[in-house]
Amino acid sequence: MILSPFLLLYALWVIDFVQLRFISTPEQVLTRYYTEKDLAEDQLIDSLILGGSKMVPILEKEILKKDIVRRRYAILALGNIGDKNSIPVLEQILQDRDEKEYYRGDALVAIALIDLSTAQKIAPQYLSETGSLSKRARDTLSPTPFFWAKRPYWDAFFRVHD
C-alpha cells in the first residue's frame, strides 16, 4: 500500500505527458502554457518542452508578437526544443533594434542552446550593445559558456524545480 500513492502520481505524470505530446494540438499546449499557474520560473516552459517539435511552428509565430505574456520563456523554449530551423526567427528578434534588449539577449541564448557555434559566430557584433544583450554576447564567447542551462527533458517531465 505504501507504493500506491507513488504509482498514482507516476500514472498522472505519464497521462499528462501523453496528453501533451501526442493528443493535444499545439494550440492547446500553448493555451496551457499561457494559463498555468503556481509554477517556478524554471518550470514555465515545461509544457512546451513536453509538447516537443510540434510546438516549433506555433512558437515561431508567437515570439514575433511583441505583446504576448511569457514571451521570454517562449523564446527560450525554442532553444530548449532545439530545432535548427528556428534560428532565422530568433535572429530576426536578435537583429531588431526596436526590440527590448532582454528579448534580443534571450534570442541569442536560444540560438546558443540550439547551436553554440552559430551563436558564437554572431555574438561578436553584439559585444558593444547595452545591458543583458552585451552580457549574453560575452557569455556566449567565453571559454565555458554558461548563461542559461538547457532544461533537461526529464526535469520538465517530472516538474523538477531547482
LINBEL-V715096 format. One record per pair of residues at least 4 apart in sequence whose ideal C-beta (glycine too) atoms are under 7 Angstrom apart, sorted by the first residue. I is the first residue (numbers start at 0). J is the second residue. D is the distance in whole Angstrom. If there is no record, write none. Layout:
BEGIN
[[I	J	D] [I	J	D]]
END
This chain:
BEGIN
[[2	6	6] [3	7	6] [4	8	6] [5	9	6] [6	10	6] [7	11	7] [8	12	7] [9	13	6] [10	14	6] [11	15	6] [12	16	6] [12	156	7] [12	157	7] [13	17	6] [14	18	6] [15	19	6] [16	20	6] [16	49	6] [16	156	6] [17	21	5] [17	22	6] [18	22	5] [18	23	6] [19	23	5] [19	28	6] [19	46	6] [19	49	4] [19	50	5] [20	49	6] [20	50	7] [20	51	6] [23	27	4] [23	28	5] [25	29	6] [25	50	7] [25	53	5] [25	54	5] [25	57	4] [26	30	6] [26	57	7] [27	31	7] [28	32	6] [28	46	6] [28	47	7] [28	50	4] [28	54	6] [29	33	6] [29	57	6] [29	61	7] [30	34	6] [31	35	6] [31	46	5] [32	46	5] [32	47	6] [32	69	7] [33	68	6] [33	69	7] [35	46	6] [38	42	4] [38	43	5] [39	160	5] [41	150	7] [41	160	6] [41	161	5] [42	158	6] [42	160	6] [43	69	6] [43	72	5] [44	48	6] [44	72	5] [44	75	6] [44	76	4] [44	79	6] [44	150	6] [45	49	6] [45	155	4] [45	158	6] [46	50	6] [47	54	5] [47	58	7] [47	76	4] [48	76	6] [48	79	5] [48	80	7] [48	150	6] [48	152	6] [48	155	4] [49	155	6] [49	156	7] [50	54	4] [51	80	7] [52	80	6] [52	82	6] [54	58	5] [54	80	6] [55	59	6] [55	77	7] [55	80	6] [55	82	5] [55	84	7] [55	85	6] [56	60	7] [57	61	6] [58	62	6] [58	73	6] [58	76	6] [58	77	5] [59	85	6] [59	88	4] [61	67	6] [61	73	6] [62	70	6] [62	73	5] [62	74	5] [62	77	7] [62	88	7] [62	92	7] [63	88	7] [69	73	6] [70	74	6] [70	102	7] [71	75	6] [71	101	7] [71	102	7] [71	105	5] [72	76	6] [74	92	7] [74	102	7] [74	105	5] [74	106	6] [74	109	5] [75	79	6] [75	105	6] [75	108	7] [75	109	6] [75	147	7] [76	80	6] [77	85	5] [77	89	7] [77	109	5] [78	108	6] [78	109	3] [78	112	3] [78	113	6] [79	112	6] [79	149	6] [79	150	5] [81	112	7] [81	113	5] [83	113	6] [83	114	6] [85	89	6] [85	113	7] [86	90	6] [86	110	6] [86	113	6] [86	114	7] [86	117	6] [87	91	7] [89	93	6] [89	106	4] [89	109	5] [89	110	5] [90	94	6] [90	110	7] [91	95	6] [92	98	6] [92	102	6] [92	103	6] [92	106	4] [93	103	5] [93	106	4] [93	107	6] [98	102	5] [98	103	5] [100	104	6] [100	128	6] [100	129	6] [100	130	5] [100	131	6] [100	132	4] [101	105	6] [101	131	5] [102	106	6] [103	107	7] [103	132	5] [104	108	6] [104	131	4] [104	132	4] [104	135	4] [105	109	6] [106	110	7] [107	111	6] [107	118	6] [107	122	7] [107	125	7] [107	135	5] [107	136	7] [107	139	6] [108	112	6] [108	135	6] [108	146	6] [108	147	5] [109	113	7] [110	114	7] [110	117	6] [110	118	4] [111	115	5] [111	118	4] [111	139	5] [111	144	7] [112	149	5] [114	118	7] [115	119	6] [115	144	7] [116	120	7] [117	121	7] [118	122	6] [118	139	5] [119	139	6] [119	140	6] [122	136	4] [122	139	4] [122	140	5] [123	140	7] [125	132	5] [125	133	6] [125	136	4] [126	133	6] [126	136	5] [126	137	6] [127	133	7] [128	132	4] [128	133	4] [128	136	7] [129	133	6] [131	135	6] [132	136	7] [133	137	6] [134	138	6] [135	139	6] [135	146	6] [136	140	7] [137	141	7] [138	144	6] [138	146	4] [139	144	6] [150	154	6] [150	155	6] [152	156	6] [153	157	6] [154	159	4]]
END
